[in-house]
Amino acid sequence: MAAPVGILSLATARAPYELRQSDVAETARRLLEERFPRFERMAPVFQTAGIRTRQSVQPIEWFLEPRGWPERSQAYLRGATDLFVDAAQAALAEAGLAGEDVDIIVTVSSTGIATPTLEARAMSRMGFRPDAARVPVFGLGCAGGVTGLGLASKLAKATPGAVVLLVVVELCTLSFRLDDLSKADVIAMALFGDGAAACVLRCGEEGFAQVEAAAEHTWPDTLDIMGWRVDAEGLGVIFDRAIPPFARAQLRPAMVEMLGAGGLAIDQVDRFVCHPGGMKVIDALEGALELGQGALDHERDVLADHGNMSAPTVLYVLDRVRSAGMPPRSVVTALGPGFTASTVALRAAA
């Protein structure tokens, strides 16, 4: 029987600028109410999003001027590399390791393009060895934290003894637009924040949890639900179909299938650790998984304190679940573009 993969550490990193939701709402009103006729009808989303504060790699004043692709890319490269280093150093320190101990680096990010990729840009600051394997992953959106965790665990299992570092970085605020506004862009302004998270995994070690199984489910003909549009100004969000009703109707049978592939059933799960895409999504997840209203309390708290940071958000939730005491079995799950559900089943350390 193969040795289990343990998660040795988990760390999060905050972007430097704190954005109060009330300030974002006022700024959005000042900038948009004259150029976006539907703004007044949509303005309540800033109050109903369930968010008090968010973090950003740029101060709110940065968003007052039009920004093109070059400026957004420069901000991404600088901000994402800094957050990568902050999260990775904290995760390695918790595991009692240093950059030179890392054998495989999995980097997940979909909110900017970096070539060379982020782990290469951070290499000298982190002290990574020249022979460390680099695995950059792009395009997973909100599902990236869970899919990245599953990928990192598979790489650890395939390379016994190797130290695998997973770093998930997203700078969603850089997608805020003043041009060619859509309903989806206003929702993005009300929801998105920046952040990073990192884990260290190793096969044969206990850690605070062990990975039992990982699975994904992609629904056919759902490319229009979520994604990015790309143009000269930068990335623009796509929400073409309502996610909460889709999740409420479709997630449970997919979850049964995903857990079944690992020999598990829903009633064996003590706690689902979910990506909180928004308040309506959280409500839909509680309904689909029959958890009871209010069960996803840490998800609501993370959303309130950080907004939707895309891929790292669910790892922030996992960190809070860990601080409260890991349940015997938990399932980390997120929905993302594709349209895809991703899950990783965890068994708490004895």
N, C-alpha and C positions, 0 to 999 in steps of 0.2 A: 504493500500500500504506500502511495506517494506521501511524503511528508507534507504537512499543511503549510500554507503561506501565512505568516504573521504580519500584521500591521504594527510596526514598532513605534511609530509616532505619527502625530497629526498636528499641523500648525496652520494658522491663518495669518494673513498680512493685510492691513488696512491701507487704502490709498490716503495720501496726506491731507486732502481738503475735505472738510465736513460740510455737507450740504443739507440744510434744514428743508424739509418738504415745503414748509410755508414760504420760504424764500424762493425755492424753485418755482412754486405755483405763481408767485407774484411776478417773477422775472418772465416766465412763460406768457403770462397775461400781457405784460408790457410789450413783449416782442411780437406776439402772434395775433392779438385780437383784431388788429386792422388788416392783416394779410391772410388770415385764415378764417373765413366767414363762420365756420362751424365751431370756432373755439369756445364760445360761451356755452354752447350745448354740451361740450365735452369737458369743460373746466372742472366739474365735480369729481372727475376721476382722480384729481390730485388729493382730494379729501377722502375718497372711498378706497384708495389703494392700500390702506393699512400701513403706510410708511411714515415714520417720524423723521428719520435722518438717513442719509446715504453718504458714501464717500466717492471722491473723484480724484483723478491724477491732475486735474486742472482746477483752478479757482473758478467760481461762478462767473467772474468777469470775462474769462476766456471765451465763453459761449456767446457773448454779446455781439461779436463780430462774425461775419461770414468766414468759414474756414473751408479750404479745399483739401483735396486728397493729399498733397505734399505736407501740409501743416498737420493734418490728422495723423499721417504716418509717422512724422517726426515725434509727435507727442506719444504715439503708441510705442515706438521703439524705446524711448527714454523711460516712460512710465512703466511699461510692462517688464523691462529688464530690471528696474529697481524693485518692483514687487516680486519678481521671480527670486531675486537674491534674498529679500527679506523672508519670504515664506520658506525657501529651501534651507537657509541657514538655521532658522528656528526649528524646522523638522529634524535636521541632522543633529543639532545640539540636543534635542530631547532624546534622540536615539543614542547619544554618546558617540557620534561619528563626525567626521569632517568630510569636506569635498573630495579629498584624495581617496576616501574609502568607497566612493560610489562607482559601481560597475556599469549600470544602465540608467540613463536619464530619459524619462517619458515626459514630454512637454505638451500640454493641451492648451490651445488658444485659437479662437475663431474671430476675434474682433480687430485683427490687424494682420498685415503680411510682413513677415520678417525673414529675409534671406541674406545673410546667414540667420539661422533661427535663434530663439531667445537663449537656449542653453549654451550655444556657441558664444553669444555676446556676453554671457555671464561667466564664461569659463575661467578667466583669470581672477575675477573677484571671488569665485567660489573655490578655486584651487582644484578643479576637476583634473583628473589624469588625462593625458593625451589619448590614451587607448579606451577611454570610457565610450560606451555605445550610446548614440543619440537617436531618440525615436520621437520626432516632432509629429503632432497630430493636429489636423486642421479640419474645420467644417462641421463639428459635432454640436455646436451651439450649447443649449442648456443641458443636453445629455452628456456633455463632455467629461464632467467630473466623475460620473458613475462609469461610463465606458472606459475612461482612462484608468480608473481604479481596477476594473476588470482586466484590462490589457496589462497593466503593471503586474498584477498577480499571476497572470499566465506566463509572463516573461520570467518572473521569479521562480515559478515552479519548473519552467523549462531549463533554468540555469541555477541548480541548487548551490546555495552559498553566496550567490551574487547579491550585492546590495542594490536594490532598485529604488530610485528616487522618482516619485511622481510630483510634478508641479503643474498646477492649473491656474492660468492667469487670464482674466478678461477685463477689458476696459470698455464697457458698454456705453459710457457717457460720451465717448468720442463720436458716437453715431447721431448725437443730437443735431437736428437740421433746422435751418431757417428758410431754406429754399424748397420749392415743390412739395409742400407739406401734404401729408395724408393723415387720415385718422390714426393709422398705426404709428406714425411718428409722434403724435401727441401722447399716445399711450406709452410709448417708449420713454418720453420725457418724464412721465409720471412714475415710472417703474424702475428704470435702470440705474445701477451703481457700478462701481469698480471694486475689484478685490482679487485676492489670490489665496491659494491653499496648497499645502504640500504634505506628502506622506512618504515614509520610508517603509519598504517591504522587504522581507527576506524569507526564503523557504527554510523550514525546519525550526523557526523560532516562534515563540508564543505571541509576543506582543500584547497589546490590549484587546485584540480581536484577531481571529483567523478567518480567512476567506474560504467559504464552503463551496460557492458556485457563482458563476457569472453568466448572464444571458442577455440577449437583445431580441426585440421584435419590431420589425418595420412593416407598417401597413401599406398595402399597394395603393397607388393613385392618390397619394396624400402630399405630394411635393409642394402644393400650394398653401399648406397650413402655416408654415413658419420658415423663415430664412432671411437672407440678406439680398438686397439689390445693390449693384455696384455701378457707380457712375463717376463723373469727374469730381464731384463734391466729396465722395467717400462712400461709406456703407450706409444703407438705409434699411430699416427693419421691414419685414414682410409678415403681417398677420392677416392672411386673406380669408381664413375660416376660423370660426369661434373654437377656441381650444377647450374651455370648460365642458361644454356639452359633449364634445368628442371624447374627452377623458372619462366623463361619467358613464358613457355608453360602452366604450371600447376597452378600457384599461383592465377590468377584472378578468375577462377571458384570456387576454394576453398574459396577465400576471400568472394565472393558473398554468398556462403553457410554459412560461419561462421557469417558474419554480419547479414544475414537474420534470423538466429536463435535468434538474439537479437532484431529483428524488425528494423534493419538498412539496408541502401543501400550504395553502394560505393559513389554515388554522394552526400551523406549527410556528408561525411568525409572532414573536412577542411585541415587536415594534417595527413599523414601517418608517424609514427615514427618507423623507420626500423632498424633492426640489420644490420650493415655494414660488412658483412662477408669478403668482398674484393671489389676492384674497379669493377670487372666484375659482381659481384653479385649486387652491387648498380645499375649499368646500367641496369641489367636484371629486377630489381624491378621497376625501373622507367618505363621500357617498359611494363611490365606485368600489372601494375596498371594505366598506361596511365597518368603519372604524368608530363611528359615533362622532357627533358634532363636538369640536373642540379637542379631539384627540391629538391633532398635529400642533401642539402648543409651541414646541421649539421652532417649528417652521414659521409660525406667525411672528414669533419674537425676532428671528433672524430677518424676516422681511421688514419688520418695523425698524430695525436698527441699521440695516444695510441695503435695503431694496433688493431688486433682482439683479444679481451680479452674473447671471448666466451660469456657466459651468462650475465655478467654485462654490456656489451658494449651498448646494447640498452637503458639501464637506464642512461648511460652517455649522450646518444643522447637526451633522454627525459629531462634531466637536462638542456641541452643547449636550447632546445625548450622552456622550462619553463622560462629561463633567458631572452629569446627574447620576451616572451609574449605568454601564452598558447592560441591556437586557440579555438573557441567555442567547436568544437568536434575533437578529434584526436583518432587515432587507433595505438596502440603500437603493433608491430608485429615482429616475428622472425621465422627463419627456423632452424630446428635441427634434430638430428638423430632420426630415426623412420621409414621413413622420415616424419617429422611433421611440420606443420605451427601452430603457436599459436598467438592469438590476444587478446587484451584487449582494449575495447572502453572507452574513457574518455570524460567527459563533464567538461569544465573549470568552476571554481567557478564564480559566478555572480559578 
